[in-house]
Amino acid sequence: RAACPVMLIHGDAAPSVSTQDWSKLTGVVMSRNNPADRTWVADGAGHVLALAAEPAEYESRLREFVGQVTPATP
């Protein structure tokens, strides 16, 4: 089990990850009840192509996640 926060990003057009598999994976991560865990489905994105499909949304979500899990620096 990973104790660190987890962010899962999935492209809904990815042929290698079925909707059922995504649901199972999301369920496992979210069942950890870690408030920092995040999931996101990028509309129209293929496998590992969320950044290309939705660059602004990708950046926004990643920055938010990293900002929440990274200690502030003085």
All heavy atoms as a GROMACS GRO file, in nm:
protein
  550
    1ARG      N    1   0.082  -0.120   0.000
    1ARG     CA    2   0.000   0.000   0.000
    1ARG      C    3   0.085   0.125   0.000
    1ARG      O    4   0.180   0.137   0.076
    1ARG     CB    5  -0.088   0.001   0.122
    1ARG     CG    6  -0.206  -0.091   0.111
    1ARG     CD    7  -0.307  -0.049   0.210
    1ARG     NE    8  -0.434  -0.062   0.143
    1ARG     CZ    9  -0.548  -0.066   0.202
    1ARG    NH1   10  -0.555  -0.055   0.333
    1ARG    NH2   11  -0.657  -0.078   0.136
    2ALA      N   12   0.046   0.218  -0.081
    2ALA     CA   13   0.116   0.347  -0.086
    2ALA      C   14   0.056   0.439   0.019
    2ALA      O   15  -0.065   0.456   0.027
    2ALA     CB   16   0.101   0.409  -0.225
    3ALA      N   17   0.141   0.498   0.099
    3ALA     CA   18   0.094   0.592   0.201
    3ALA      C   19   0.086   0.734   0.146
    3ALA      O   20   0.017   0.818   0.202
    3ALA     CB   21   0.187   0.588   0.322
    4CYS      N   22   0.156   0.759   0.038
    4CYS     CA   23   0.160   0.893  -0.019
    4CYS      C   24   0.032   0.922  -0.097
    4CYS      O   25  -0.039   0.831  -0.139
    4CYS     CB   26   0.280   0.907  -0.111
    4CYS     SG   27   0.274   0.795  -0.251
    5PRO      N   28   0.001   1.049  -0.118
    5PRO     CA   29  -0.114   1.084  -0.201
    5PRO      C   30  -0.096   1.033  -0.344
    5PRO      O   31   0.017   1.025  -0.395
    5PRO     CB   32  -0.115   1.237  -0.198
    5PRO     CG   33  -0.040   1.273  -0.076
    5PRO     CD   34   0.064   1.167  -0.059
    6VAL      N   35  -0.206   0.999  -0.407
    6VAL     CA   36  -0.204   0.942  -0.542
    6VAL      C   37  -0.293   1.026  -0.633
    6VAL      O   38  -0.404   1.064  -0.594
    6VAL     CB   39  -0.254   0.796  -0.541
    6VAL    CG1   40  -0.270   0.741  -0.681
    6VAL    CG2   41  -0.162   0.709  -0.459
    7MET      N   42  -0.244   1.052  -0.753
    7MET     CA   43  -0.325   1.117  -0.856
    7MET      C   44  -0.330   1.024  -0.976
    7MET      O   45  -0.226   0.987  -1.031
    7MET     CB   46  -0.267   1.251  -0.898
    7MET     CG   47  -0.350   1.320  -1.003
    7MET     SD   48  -0.283   1.483  -1.042
    7MET     CE   49  -0.418   1.550  -1.136
    8LEU      N   50  -0.451   0.987  -1.015
    8LEU     CA   51  -0.470   0.902  -1.133
    8LEU      C   52  -0.529   0.987  -1.244
    8LEU      O   53  -0.628   1.058  -1.223
    8LEU     CB   54  -0.567   0.789  -1.102
    8LEU     CG   55  -0.528   0.689  -0.995
    8LEU    CD1   56  -0.641   0.589  -0.974
    8LEU    CD2   57  -0.401   0.617  -1.034
    9ILE      N   58  -0.469   0.978  -1.361
    9ILE     CA   59  -0.519   1.049  -1.479
    9ILE      C   60  -0.546   0.945  -1.586
    9ILE      O   61  -0.462   0.860  -1.614
    9ILE     CB   62  -0.417   1.152  -1.530
    9ILE    CG1   63  -0.387   1.255  -1.420
    9ILE    CG2   64  -0.467   1.220  -1.657
    9ILE    CD1   65  -0.273   1.349  -1.454
   10HIS      N   66  -0.664   0.954  -1.645
   10HIS     CA   67  -0.705   0.856  -1.745
   10HIS      C   68  -0.764   0.927  -1.866
   10HIS      O   69  -0.842   1.020  -1.850
   10HIS     CB   70  -0.809   0.762  -1.685
   10HIS     CG   71  -0.874   0.669  -1.782
   10HIS    ND1   72  -0.803   0.577  -1.853
   10HIS    CD2   73  -1.004   0.654  -1.817
   10HIS    CE1   74  -0.887   0.507  -1.930
   10HIS    NE2   75  -1.009   0.552  -1.909
   11GLY      N   76  -0.726   0.886  -1.984
   11GLY     CA   77  -0.789   0.935  -2.106
   11GLY      C   78  -0.903   0.842  -2.142
   11GLY      O   79  -0.882   0.722  -2.154
   12ASP      N   80  -1.022   0.896  -2.159
   12ASP     CA   81  -1.137   0.809  -2.184
   12ASP      C   82  -1.135   0.742  -2.322
   12ASP      O   83  -1.215   0.653  -2.347
   12ASP     CB   84  -1.269   0.882  -2.159
   12ASP     CG   85  -1.298   0.993  -2.258
   12ASP    OD1   86  -1.214   1.023  -2.344
   12ASP    OD2   87  -1.408   1.051  -2.247
   13ALA      N   88  -1.042   0.780  -2.406
   13ALA     CA   89  -1.027   0.714  -2.536
   13ALA      C   90  -0.911   0.615  -2.537
   13ALA      O   91  -0.871   0.566  -2.642
   13ALA     CB   92  -1.006   0.818  -2.646
   14ALA      N   93  -0.858   0.584  -2.420
   14ALA     CA   94  -0.745   0.490  -2.410
   14ALA      C   95  -0.797   0.347  -2.431
   14ALA      O   96  -0.875   0.298  -2.350
   14ALA     CB   97  -0.678   0.502  -2.275
   15PRO      N   98  -0.753   0.282  -2.537
   15PRO     CA   99  -0.803   0.147  -2.564
   15PRO      C  100  -0.746   0.042  -2.467
   15PRO      O  101  -0.803  -0.065  -2.451
   15PRO     CB  102  -0.755   0.119  -2.707
   15PRO     CG  103  -0.635   0.206  -2.724
   15PRO     CD  104  -0.661   0.328  -2.640
   16SER      N  105  -0.637   0.076  -2.401
   16SER     CA  106  -0.571  -0.023  -2.314
   16SER      C  107  -0.629  -0.028  -2.173
   16SER      O  108  -0.595  -0.117  -2.096
   16SER     CB  109  -0.421   0.006  -2.307
   16SER     OG  110  -0.401   0.138  -2.262
   17VAL      N  111  -0.715   0.067  -2.137
   17VAL     CA  112  -0.774   0.070  -2.004
   17VAL      C  113  -0.926   0.076  -2.019
   17VAL      O  114  -0.980   0.179  -2.062
   17VAL     CB  115  -0.724   0.191  -1.921
   17VAL    CG1  116  -0.786   0.191  -1.782
   17VAL    CG2  117  -0.572   0.190  -1.913
   18SER      N  118  -0.992  -0.031  -1.983
   18SER     CA  119  -1.138  -0.034  -1.997
   18SER      C  120  -1.204   0.052  -1.889
   18SER      O  121  -1.144   0.082  -1.786
   18SER     CB  122  -1.189  -0.178  -1.984
   18SER     OG  123  -1.174  -0.224  -1.851
   19THR      N  124  -1.327   0.088  -1.914
   19THR     CA  125  -1.405   0.164  -1.816
   19THR      C  126  -1.416   0.085  -1.686
   19THR      O  127  -1.405   0.143  -1.577
   19THR     CB  128  -1.545   0.196  -1.872
   19THR    OG1  129  -1.530   0.269  -1.993
   19THR    CG2  130  -1.628   0.275  -1.773
   20GLN      N  131  -1.432  -0.044  -1.697
   20GLN     CA  132  -1.443  -0.130  -1.578
   20GLN      C  133  -1.311  -0.129  -1.500
   20GLN      O  134  -1.312  -0.116  -1.377
   20GLN     CB  135  -1.478  -0.272  -1.619
   20GLN     CG  136  -1.497  -0.365  -1.501
   20GLN     CD  137  -1.534  -0.506  -1.544
   20GLN    OE1  138  -1.520  -0.544  -1.661
   20GLN    NE2  139  -1.581  -0.585  -1.451
   21ASP      N  140  -1.199  -0.141  -1.568
   21ASP     CA  141  -1.069  -0.137  -1.500
   21ASP      C  142  -1.045  -0.002  -1.434
   21ASP      O  143  -0.994   0.006  -1.322
   21ASP     CB  144  -0.955  -0.169  -1.597
   21ASP     CG  145  -0.952  -0.316  -1.637
   21ASP    OD1  146  -1.016  -0.399  -1.570
   21ASP    OD2  147  -0.884  -0.347  -1.737
   22TRP      N  148  -1.081   0.106  -1.503
   22TRP     CA  149  -1.065   0.240  -1.446
   22TRP      C  150  -1.148   0.253  -1.319
   22TRP      O  151  -1.102   0.306  -1.219
   22TRP     CB  152  -1.102   0.347  -1.548
   22TRP     CG  153  -1.104   0.485  -1.489
   22TRP    CD1  154  -1.216   0.560  -1.466
   22TRP    CD2  155  -0.994   0.562  -1.444
   22TRP    NE1  156  -1.180   0.681  -1.410
   22TRP    CE2  157  -1.044   0.684  -1.395
   22TRP    CE3  158  -0.856   0.541  -1.440
   22TRP    CZ2  159  -0.963   0.783  -1.342
   22TRP    CZ3  160  -0.776   0.641  -1.387
   22TRP    CH2  161  -0.828   0.760  -1.340
   23SER      N  162  -1.271   0.204  -1.325
   23SER     CA  163  -1.359   0.212  -1.208
   23SER      C  164  -1.302   0.134  -1.090
   23SER      O  165  -1.307   0.182  -0.975
   23SER     CB  166  -1.498   0.158  -1.242
   23SER     OG  167  -1.561   0.241  -1.336
   24LYS      N  168  -1.248   0.017  -1.117
   24LYS     CA  169  -1.186  -0.062  -1.010
   24LYS      C  170  -1.066   0.010  -0.950
   24LYS      O  171  -1.051   0.018  -0.827
   24LYS     CB  172  -1.143  -0.199  -1.062
   24LYS     CG  173  -1.255  -0.294  -1.089
   24LYS     CD  174  -1.201  -0.425  -1.142
   24LYS     CE  175  -1.310  -0.520  -1.184
   24LYS     NZ  176  -1.256  -0.644  -1.241
   25LEU      N  177  -0.981   0.062  -1.034
   25LEU     CA  178  -0.861   0.131  -0.988
   25LEU      C  179  -0.897   0.256  -0.907
   25LEU      O  180  -0.842   0.280  -0.800
   25LEU     CB  181  -0.772   0.168  -1.107
   25LEU     CG  182  -0.637   0.228  -1.079
   25LEU    CD1  183  -0.554   0.139  -0.988
   25LEU    CD2  184  -0.563   0.254  -1.209
   26THR      N  185  -0.991   0.332  -0.958
   26THR     CA  186  -1.038   0.451  -0.887
   26THR      C  187  -1.098   0.413  -0.752
   26THR      O  188  -1.071   0.479  -0.650
   26THR     CB  189  -1.143   0.526  -0.971
   26THR    OG1  190  -1.083   0.564  -1.094
   26THR    CG2  191  -1.195   0.647  -0.900
   27GLY      N  192  -1.176   0.306  -0.750
   27GLY     CA  193  -1.236   0.261  -0.625
   27GLY      C  194  -1.133   0.223  -0.520
   27GLY      O  195  -1.147   0.258  -0.402
   28VAL      N  196  -1.028   0.156  -0.562
   28VAL     CA  197  -0.922   0.116  -0.469
   28VAL      C  198  -0.853   0.240  -0.412
   28VAL      O  199  -0.832   0.251  -0.291
   28VAL     CB  200  -0.819   0.024  -0.538
   28VAL    CG1  201  -0.695   0.006  -0.453
   28VAL    CG2  202  -0.882  -0.112  -0.569
   29VAL      N  203  -0.818   0.332  -0.498
   29VAL     CA  204  -0.748   0.453  -0.452
   29VAL      C  205  -0.838   0.535  -0.359
   29VAL      O  206  -0.796   0.576  -0.251
   29VAL     CB  207  -0.698   0.538  -0.570
   29VAL    CG1  208  -0.650   0.674  -0.524
   29VAL    CG2  209  -0.586   0.464  -0.643
   30MET      N  210  -0.960   0.558  -0.399
   30MET     CA  211  -1.048   0.642  -0.319
   30MET      C  212  -1.091   0.575  -0.188
   30MET      O  213  -1.123   0.644  -0.091
   30MET     CB  214  -1.171   0.686  -0.400
   30MET     CG  215  -1.132   0.767  -0.525
   30MET     SD  216  -1.010   0.900  -0.500
   30MET     CE  217  -1.109   1.019  -0.414
   31SER      N  218  -1.086   0.443  -0.183
   31SER     CA  219  -1.122   0.373  -0.058
   31SER      C  220  -1.017   0.394   0.050
   31SER      O  221  -1.041   0.365   0.167
   31SER     CB  222  -1.141   0.223  -0.084
   31SER     OG  223  -1.017   0.161  -0.109
   32ARG      N  224  -0.902   0.447   0.014
   32ARG     CA  225  -0.797   0.476   0.112
   32ARG      C  226  -0.836   0.593   0.202
   32ARG      O  227  -0.777   0.615   0.306
   32ARG     CB  228  -0.666   0.512   0.040
   32ARG     CG  229  -0.611   0.401  -0.044
   32ARG     CD  230  -0.503   0.444  -0.144
   32ARG     NE  231  -0.460   0.580  -0.143
   32ARG     CZ  232  -0.338   0.623  -0.110
   32ARG    NH1  233  -0.244   0.536  -0.076
   32ARG    NH2  234  -0.307   0.750  -0.114
   33ASN      N  235  -0.935   0.670   0.158
   33ASN     CA  236  -0.982   0.786   0.233
   33ASN      C  237  -0.873   0.888   0.261
   33ASN      O  238  -0.871   0.952   0.365
   33ASN     CB  239  -1.050   0.743   0.364
   33ASN     CG  240  -1.176   0.664   0.336
   33ASN    OD1  241  -1.254   0.700   0.248
   33ASN    ND2  242  -1.195   0.555   0.407
   34ASN      N  243  -0.782   0.901   0.167
   34ASN     CA  244  -0.679   1.004   0.176
   34ASN      C  245  -0.736   1.128   0.108
   34ASN      O  246  -0.761   1.127  -0.013
   34ASN     CB  247  -0.551   0.959   0.107
   34ASN     CG  248  -0.437   1.058   0.123
   34ASN    OD1  249  -0.459   1.178   0.134
   34ASN    ND2  250  -0.316   1.007   0.122
   35PRO      N  251  -0.759   1.236   0.181
   35PRO     CA  252  -0.821   1.354   0.121
   35PRO      C  253  -0.739   1.419   0.010
   35PRO      O  254  -0.790   1.498  -0.067
   35PRO     CB  255  -0.839   1.450   0.240
   35PRO     CG  256  -0.745   1.402   0.344
   35PRO     CD  257  -0.726   1.254   0.322
   36ALA      N  258  -0.612   1.385   0.000
   36ALA     CA  259  -0.526   1.442  -0.105
   36ALA      C  260  -0.532   1.362  -0.235
   36ALA      O  261  -0.486   1.410  -0.339
   36ALA     CB  262  -0.382   1.452  -0.057
   37ASP      N  263  -0.587   1.241  -0.233
   37ASP     CA  264  -0.596   1.160  -0.354
   37ASP      C  265  -0.686   1.226  -0.456
   37ASP      O  266  -0.788   1.286  -0.422
   37ASP     CB  267  -0.649   1.020  -0.322
   37ASP     CG  268  -0.548   0.934  -0.249
   37ASP    OD1  269  -0.430   0.968  -0.244
   37ASP    OD2  270  -0.590   0.829  -0.195
   38ARG      N  271  -0.650   1.215  -0.583
   38ARG     CA  272  -0.727   1.275  -0.691
   38ARG      C  273  -0.736   1.179  -0.809
   38ARG      O  274  -0.642   1.104  -0.836
   38ARG     CB  275  -0.660   1.404  -0.742
   38ARG     CG  276  -0.650   1.514  -0.641
   38ARG     CD  277  -0.787   1.579  -0.621
   38ARG     NE  278  -0.781   1.687  -0.526
   38ARG     CZ  279  -0.807   1.674  -0.396
   38ARG    NH1  280  -0.840   1.558  -0.345
   38ARG    NH2  281  -0.802   1.779  -0.315
   39THR      N  282  -0.848   1.187  -0.880
   39THR     CA  283  -0.864   1.116  -1.007
   39THR      C  284  -0.920   1.216  -1.108
   39THR      O  285  -0.989   1.311  -1.073
   39THR     CB  286  -0.960   0.996  -0.996
   39THR    OG1  287  -1.090   1.041  -0.963
   39THR    CG2  288  -0.911   0.896  -0.891
   40TRP      N  289  -0.887   1.192  -1.234
   40TRP     CA  290  -0.937   1.279  -1.340
   40TRP      C  291  -0.944   1.199  -1.469
   40TRP      O  292  -0.851   1.125  -1.504
   40TRP     CB  293  -0.845   1.399  -1.358
   40TRP     CG  294  -0.877   1.485  -1.476
   40TRP    CD1  295  -1.000   1.533  -1.513
   40TRP    CD2  296  -0.786   1.532  -1.576
   40TRP    NE1  297  -0.991   1.608  -1.627
   40TRP    CE2  298  -0.861   1.610  -1.668
   40TRP    CE3  299  -0.650   1.519  -1.595
   40TRP    CZ2  300  -0.802   1.671  -1.778
   40TRP    CZ3  301  -0.591   1.580  -1.704
   40TRP    CH2  302  -0.667   1.656  -1.794
   41VAL      N  303  -1.054   1.214  -1.542
   41VAL     CA  304  -1.070   1.154  -1.674
   41VAL      C  305  -1.064   1.267  -1.776
   41VAL      O  306  -1.144   1.360  -1.773
   41VAL     CB  307  -1.204   1.079  -1.686
   41VAL    CG1  308  -1.222   1.025  -1.827
   41VAL    CG2  309  -1.211   0.965  -1.585
   42ALA      N  310  -0.968   1.258  -1.865
   42ALA     CA  311  -0.950   1.357  -1.972
   42ALA      C  312  -1.033   1.316  -2.093
   42ALA      O  313  -1.010   1.209  -2.152
   42ALA     CB  314  -0.803   1.369  -2.009
   43ASP      N  315  -1.130   1.397  -2.127
   43ASP     CA  316  -1.220   1.367  -2.238
   43ASP      C  317  -1.146   1.359  -2.370
   43ASP      O  318  -1.070   1.449  -2.405
   43ASP     CB  319  -1.329   1.474  -2.248
   43ASP     CG  320  -1.420   1.477  -2.127
   43ASP    OD1  321  -1.438   1.373  -2.063
   43ASP    OD2  322  -1.472   1.586  -2.098
   44GLY      N  323  -1.167   1.249  -2.440
   44GLY     CA  324  -1.111   1.232  -2.574
   44GLY      C  325  -0.963   1.198  -2.579
   44GLY      O  326  -0.907   1.186  -2.687
   45ALA      N  327  -0.900   1.181  -2.465
   45ALA     CA  328  -0.756   1.154  -2.463
   45ALA      C  329  -0.728   1.004  -2.473
   45ALA      O  330  -0.797   0.923  -2.411
   45ALA     CB  331  -0.694   1.207  -2.335
   46GLY      N  332  -0.627   0.970  -2.549
   46GLY     CA  333  -0.580   0.833  -2.555
   46GLY      C  334  -0.489   0.804  -2.437
   46GLY      O  335  -0.468   0.888  -2.348
   47HIS      N  336  -0.433   0.684  -2.437
   47HIS     CA  337  -0.344   0.644  -2.328
   47HIS      C  338  -0.224   0.738  -2.321
   47HIS      O  339  -0.159   0.763  -2.421
   47HIS     CB  340  -0.298   0.500  -2.351
   47HIS     CG  341  -0.223   0.442  -2.237
   47HIS    ND1  342  -0.280   0.423  -2.114
   47HIS    CD2  343  -0.096   0.400  -2.226
   47HIS    CE1  344  -0.191   0.371  -2.032
   47HIS    NE2  345  -0.077   0.356  -2.098
   48VAL      N  346  -0.197   0.791  -2.204
   48VAL     CA  347  -0.091   0.888  -2.173
   48VAL      C  348  -0.096   1.015  -2.260
   48VAL      O  349   0.005   1.081  -2.279
   48VAL     CB  350   0.052   0.827  -2.175
   48VAL    CG1  351   0.063   0.710  -2.080
   48VAL    CG2  352   0.095   0.787  -2.315
   49LEU      N  353  -0.215   1.052  -2.307
   49LEU     CA  354  -0.228   1.170  -2.393
   49LEU      C  355  -0.318   1.279  -2.333
   49LEU      O  356  -0.364   1.367  -2.404
   49LEU     CB  357  -0.279   1.129  -2.531
   49LEU     CG  358  -0.182   1.042  -2.612
   49LEU    CD1  359  -0.247   0.993  -2.740
   49LEU    CD2  360  -0.054   1.119  -2.641
   50ALA      N  361  -0.339   1.275  -2.203
   50ALA     CA  362  -0.422   1.378  -2.139
   50ALA      C  363  -0.361   1.516  -2.156
   50ALA      O  364  -0.433   1.614  -2.178
   50ALA     CB  365  -0.443   1.344  -1.991
   51LEU      N  366  -0.231   1.525  -2.146
   51LEU     CA  367  -0.163   1.654  -2.162
   51LEU      C  368  -0.188   1.711  -2.302
   51LEU      O  369  -0.216   1.829  -2.317
   51LEU     CB  370  -0.013   1.640  -2.135
   51LEU     CG  371   0.073   1.764  -2.160
   51LEU    CD1  372   0.027   1.881  -2.073
   51LEU    CD2  373   0.219   1.733  -2.135
   52ALA      N  374  -0.180   1.627  -2.402
   52ALA     CA  375  -0.202   1.673  -2.540
   52ALA      C  376  -0.348   1.710  -2.564
   52ALA      O  377  -0.377   1.804  -2.636
   52ALA     CB  378  -0.158   1.566  -2.638
   53ALA      N  379  -0.440   1.636  -2.503
   53ALA     CA  380  -0.583   1.658  -2.526
   53ALA      C  381  -0.635   1.781  -2.453
   53ALA      O  382  -0.719   1.853  -2.506
   53ALA     CB  383  -0.662   1.534  -2.484
   54GLU      N  384  -0.588   1.803  -2.330
   54GLU     CA  385  -0.639   1.914  -2.248
   54GLU      C  386  -0.523   1.978  -2.171
   54GLU      O  387  -0.514   1.964  -2.049
   54GLU     CB  388  -0.744   1.863  -2.151
   54GLU     CG  389  -0.869   1.807  -2.218
   54GLU     CD  390  -0.977   1.776  -2.118
   54GLU    OE1  391  -1.012   1.866  -2.038
   54GLU    OE2  392  -1.027   1.664  -2.120
   55PRO      N  393  -0.433   2.048  -2.240
   55PRO     CA  394  -0.313   2.098  -2.174
   55PRO      C  395  -0.339   2.194  -2.057
   55PRO      O  396  -0.275   2.182  -1.953
   55PRO     CB  397  -0.235   2.168  -2.285
   55PRO     CG  398  -0.330   2.183  -2.398
   55PRO     CD  399  -0.436   2.081  -2.383
   56ALA      N  400  -0.433   2.285  -2.070
   56ALA     CA  401  -0.459   2.380  -1.961
   56ALA      C  402  -0.519   2.309  -1.840
   56ALA      O  403  -0.480   2.336  -1.726
   56ALA     CB  404  -0.551   2.492  -2.009
   57GLU      N  405  -0.613   2.220  -1.864
   57GLU     CA  406  -0.676   2.146  -1.754
   57GLU      C  407  -0.575   2.054  -1.687
   57GLU      O  408  -0.571   2.041  -1.564
   57GLU     CB  409  -0.795   2.065  -1.807
   57GLU     CG  410  -0.874   1.994  -1.700
   57GLU     CD  411  -0.954   2.089  -1.611
   57GLU    OE1  412  -0.970   2.207  -1.645
   57GLU    OE2  413  -1.000   2.043  -1.505
   58TYR      N  414  -0.491   1.990  -1.768
   58TYR     CA  415  -0.387   1.902  -1.715
   58TYR      C  416  -0.295   1.981  -1.620
   58TYR      O  417  -0.269   1.940  -1.508
   58TYR     CB  418  -0.307   1.843  -1.831
   58TYR     CG  419  -0.201   1.744  -1.791
   58TYR    CD1  420  -0.227   1.607  -1.796
   58TYR    CD2  421  -0.074   1.785  -1.750
   58TYR    CE1  422  -0.130   1.514  -1.762
   58TYR    CE2  423   0.023   1.693  -1.714
   58TYR     CZ  424  -0.006   1.558  -1.721
   58TYR     OH  425   0.091   1.467  -1.687
   59GLU      N  426  -0.247   2.096  -1.669
   59GLU     CA  427  -0.156   2.177  -1.588
   59GLU      C  428  -0.224   2.224  -1.459
   59GLU      O  429  -0.165   2.218  -1.352
   59GLU     CB  430  -0.107   2.298  -1.667
   59GLU     CG  431  -0.012   2.384  -1.587
   59GLU     CD  432   0.040   2.504  -1.663
   59GLU    OE1  433   0.016   2.516  -1.786
   59GLU    OE2  434   0.106   2.588  -1.598
   60SER      N  435  -0.347   2.267  -1.471
   60SER     CA  436  -0.420   2.316  -1.354
   60SER      C  437  -0.437   2.207  -1.249
   60SER      O  438  -0.411   2.228  -1.130
   60SER     CB  439  -0.558   2.368  -1.399
   60SER     OG  440  -0.636   2.401  -1.287
   61ARG      N  441  -0.479   2.091  -1.291
   61ARG     CA  442  -0.501   1.980  -1.197
   61ARG      C  443  -0.370   1.932  -1.136
   61ARG      O  444  -0.364   1.901  -1.018
   61ARG     CB  445  -0.575   1.866  -1.266
   61ARG     CG  446  -0.720   1.900  -1.293
   61ARG     CD  447  -0.788   1.787  -1.368
   61ARG     NE  448  -0.926   1.817  -1.396
   61ARG     CZ  449  -1.029   1.779  -1.321
   61ARG    NH1  450  -1.010   1.706  -1.213
   61ARG    NH2  451  -1.152   1.811  -1.354
   62LEU      N  452  -0.266   1.924  -1.216
   62LEU     CA  453  -0.138   1.880  -1.165
   62LEU      C  454  -0.079   1.980  -1.066
   62LEU      O  455  -0.030   1.943  -0.959
   62LEU     CB  456  -0.041   1.853  -1.280
   62LEU     CG  457   0.088   1.782  -1.244
   62LEU    CD1  458   0.060   1.645  -1.180
   62LEU    CD2  459   0.176   1.765  -1.366
   63ARG      N  460  -0.088   2.108  -1.100
   63ARG     CA  461  -0.038   2.211  -1.007
   63ARG      C  462  -0.114   2.208  -0.874
   63ARG      O  463  -0.055   2.220  -0.768
   63ARG     CB  464  -0.050   2.350  -1.070
   63ARG     CG  465   0.056   2.379  -1.173
   63ARG     CD  466   0.041   2.522  -1.225
   63ARG     NE  467   0.137   2.550  -1.328
   63ARG     CZ  468   0.262   2.588  -1.305
   63ARG    NH1  469   0.306   2.603  -1.182
   63ARG    NH2  470   0.345   2.612  -1.405
   64GLU      N  471  -0.246   2.192  -0.881
   64GLU     CA  472  -0.326   2.185  -0.759
   64GLU      C  473  -0.284   2.065  -0.674
   64GLU      O  474  -0.264   2.078  -0.553
   64GLU     CB  475  -0.475   2.174  -0.794
   64GLU     CG  476  -0.562   2.160  -0.672
   64GLU     CD  477  -0.708   2.133  -0.707
   64GLU    OE1  478  -0.744   2.136  -0.826
   64GLU    OE2  479  -0.785   2.108  -0.613
   65PHE      N  480  -0.269   1.949  -0.737
   65PHE     CA  481  -0.230   1.828  -0.664
   65PHE      C  482  -0.093   1.843  -0.601
   65PHE      O  483  -0.075   1.820  -0.482
   65PHE     CB  484  -0.233   1.707  -0.758
   65PHE     CG  485  -0.186   1.580  -0.693
   65PHE    CD1  486  -0.265   1.513  -0.601
   65PHE    CD2  487  -0.062   1.526  -0.724
   65PHE    CE1  488  -0.222   1.396  -0.540
   65PHE    CE2  489  -0.018   1.409  -0.664
   65PHE     CZ  490  -0.099   1.345  -0.572
   66VAL      N  491   0.004   1.885  -0.679
   66VAL     CA  492   0.141   1.900  -0.628
   66VAL      C  493   0.145   2.007  -0.518
   66VAL      O  494   0.212   1.990  -0.417
   66VAL     CB  495   0.240   1.933  -0.742
   66VAL    CG1  496   0.376   1.970  -0.688
   66VAL    CG2  497   0.251   1.814  -0.838
   67GLY      N  498   0.069   2.113  -0.536
   67GLY     CA  499   0.064   2.217  -0.434
   67GLY      C  500   0.009   2.168  -0.300
   67GLY      O  501   0.051   2.212  -0.195
   68GLN      N  502  -0.084   2.074  -0.306
   68GLN     CA  503  -0.143   2.019  -0.184
   68GLN      C  504  -0.053   1.920  -0.115
   68GLN      O  505  -0.060   1.907   0.007
   68GLN     CB  506  -0.276   1.951  -0.215
   68GLN     CG  507  -0.386   2.046  -0.251
   68GLN     CD  508  -0.515   1.974  -0.285
   68GLN    OE1  509  -0.520   1.854  -0.302
   68GLN    NE2  510  -0.622   2.049  -0.294
   69VAL      N  511   0.030   1.852  -0.189
   69VAL     CA  512   0.109   1.745  -0.128
   69VAL      C  513   0.255   1.782  -0.105
   69VAL      O  514   0.329   1.705  -0.046
   69VAL     CB  515   0.102   1.615  -0.213
   69VAL    CG1  516  -0.042   1.569  -0.225
   69VAL    CG2  517   0.165   1.631  -0.350
   70THR      N  518   0.295   1.899  -0.151
   70THR     CA  519   0.432   1.944  -0.135
   70THR      C  520   0.440   2.044  -0.020
   70THR      O  521   0.366   2.141  -0.019
   70THR     CB  522   0.484   2.011  -0.264
   70THR    OG1  523   0.467   1.920  -0.373
   70THR    CG2  524   0.629   2.049  -0.253
   71PRO      N  525   0.529   2.020   0.075
   71PRO     CA  526   0.544   2.116   0.184
   71PRO      C  527   0.585   2.254   0.132
   71PRO      O  528   0.661   2.265   0.037
   71PRO     CB  529   0.654   2.058   0.271
   71PRO     CG  530   0.670   1.916   0.228
   71PRO     CD  531   0.620   1.907   0.087
   72ALA      N  532   0.530   2.356   0.192
   72ALA     CA  533   0.566   2.492   0.154
   72ALA      C  534   0.711   2.519   0.189
   72ALA      O  535   0.762   2.472   0.290
   72ALA     CB  536   0.476   2.592   0.227
   73THR      N  537   0.777   2.594   0.102
   73THR     CA  538   0.917   2.629   0.128
   73THR      C  539   0.922   2.773   0.178
   73THR      O  540   0.845   2.857   0.131
   73THR     CB  541   1.003   2.614   0.002
   73THR    OG1  542   0.945   2.692  -0.103
   73THR    CG2  543   1.012   2.470  -0.041
   74PRO      N  544   1.010   2.799   0.271
   74PRO     CA  545   1.019   2.936   0.326
   74PRO      C  546   1.072   3.035   0.225
   74PRO      O  547   1.130   3.010   0.129
   74PRO     CB  548   1.114   2.923   0.444
   74PRO     CG  549   1.176   2.788   0.434
   74PRO     CD  550   1.101   2.710   0.331
   0.00000   0.00000   0.00000
